[in-house]
Amino acid sequence: MQPPGDVARFDRFARHYERLMPASDVGPIRAGLVLADRELHRVLDVGGGTGRAVRALGVPERVVVDAAPGMLAEARRRGLGCVLGDAARLPVADASVDAVLIVDALHHVADQTGALAEAERVLRPGGVLVCREFDRSTVPGLLLATGERLVGFDSEFFTPDELAFAVERVGLDAAIPVRGFGFTVAGVKR
């Protein structure tokens, strides 16, 4: 049985992911994390693959949740806590994390609204959701979206304002600290 959506492709690509993909730019991620109203001790990297984004952060507890077992095996080899799971049904307790990252991954999630709602559920008060995505309304964003469709991905991209609105709709206070082709939307749980 094949996993749904883009998961099977990432599972097959896992061993080569770190060599072929650029390193995560931690600056735009930190621009969202600084909006948290609490110290960050436990960070959940949803759809985090090999854990590139969360590895760049100096927090005590870093956990990757991903639906691709191959990606989690790579993250585990790098010393990260790993949980096999779907972004829209996180196997994590309510109000148990200080920050949720979804970096370059939300466009691959079949139930994007469910993933955002789950992020809100697992955040502690004062915690922050940080989404790093690509703006489909830019020329590079249009090219990326077209390219992903051509190679068979089921990707669905947002504009920064659309994603901020979606984050607000699940009950978080949204901000857009970084705009451009690569943008950051943050949502703080009050």
N, C-alpha and C positions, 0 to 999 in steps of 0.2 A: 504494500500500500504506500503510495506517495504522499508526503506531507502536502498541505494546501498551499496555494499561492506561490510565492517566491522562495519558500523555505528550502525546497529540494535543491535549487540552484546554489544557494548559499552553503548548504551542507556539502555539496560536491566541491565547492570553491574554497572551503575553509583552510586547507593546508597551505594554500598559496596567497590567501587574503593579505596577510601582513607584508609580504614582499611586493605585491602589486598595487596596493592602495596607499595613498599618501597618509602621512601621520595626521592625527587629529590636531586641529588648531585650538588650543585650550583657551585662548583669549576670548573668543565669542561665547564659549561655554561659561567661563568665569563671569562674563558680563551679565549672565542670567542668574548665576549662583549667588552673587552679591546681594540680590534682592531678597533673599531669605531673611526671615525674622527670627532665626535661631541658628545656633552653631550646627555645622554639618559633620555628623559623626558616621551616619550610615547612608550611603548613596547607592541607589538602585539604577543600573544601566539597562534599560529595557530595549530589547532588540539590539543589544550591545555587541553581538558577535564575539570577536576575540577580546573585547574589553579595551580597545584602543582609547576611547574617550575617558573612561573612569580610571584607567591606569595613570593618566596624566595628572590626576588630582591627589593631593596629599591628605586623604581622609582615612580615619582608622578602619572603617569597614566598607569594602567595595564589593558589590554583588552584581553579576551579570545575569539577566534573564533573557533567554533566547529560545526560539522554537527549533533551531538547527543544532542537533547534537554535535556535529562536527565543529561548529564554531565554538560551542561550549568547551569541547575538549582542548581547543587551542587556548581559550581563556584560562582554563584550569591549569594548563602547563605554565602559564604566566603568573600563577599564584593567586588568582582571583576566586572568590566564592561564586558558585554557578548554580543556577536553577533552570531546569527545562520548563518552559512555559510559554503561553500565548499572551501577548500584550493586552488583549481584551479580557483576559481571565487570569490575572496575576495570582500565582500561588504564594501570596504574601499577606500577612495579617493587616487588618485595618490599622491606620495611624501608627505604622511601624518604621517609617523611614523619614529622613530629613530632607532628602532631595531625590528626584527622579529625573534621569537623563533619557532623552530619546533623540539620539544624534544620528542624523543621516539615515533614519530608519522608518519614520512614520509613514513616508510615502509607500513603503512596502507592506504596511499592515492592512489587512482586509477590512477590519472594523476599527477605523480610526477614532470615531466617537467613543466606542467602547474602551479603547486604549487610553484616551484622555480621562475618561471617567474613572478608570481603574487607578490611574496615577493620582487623581484627587483622593480616592478612597484610601490608598496606602500612605499618603503623606500625613505627617504630624502637623498640628497647627503651627503656622510660621514656616513650614517647609515650602520648598519650591520645585516646580516642574520646569525643566529647561529643555526646549525643543530646538534643535538645530536642523534646518531644512533648506531647500532650494526653491527660490521664487520662480514659479512657472510663468510669470508675466514678463520676465526678462528674456532677452535673446538667448543667453546661455541656458536659462531654465527651460525654454522651449526646446532647444537642441537636446538637452539632457532627457527631458520627458519623451521626446521622439525616439532618441537612441535606446532608452530603456524599453519602450514598446517594441522596437524592432528586434531586440534580442530576446523578447518574450516575457519581460517582467510585467506584472499587473499594477505598476506604480500609479498612484494618484497624488499629485502635488497640490500645494496650497500657495496662495500669496501670503505675505506676512499678516495683512489685515484679516484675511479669512481664518488663518490659524489662531490669531488672537481672539477673534470672535468665538471660535469653537472652544478655546480654553475658558473663556468667560462663561459660556453656556454650561460647562460642567461644574461651575461654582468656584473657580479660582480668579483672583485679581490679575488680569493679564497686562503685560508690558511688552514692548518690542525694543529691546536694548540695542540690537544690531539689525540694520537693513542692508539690502543688496542681494546679489545672486544667492549667496549663502546668508541666511538670516537667522536670528535667534528670537524666539518668543518664550517668555517666562510667565509662569502663573503661580502666585503665592496663595497658600491656603490660610485663610484668616480664622 
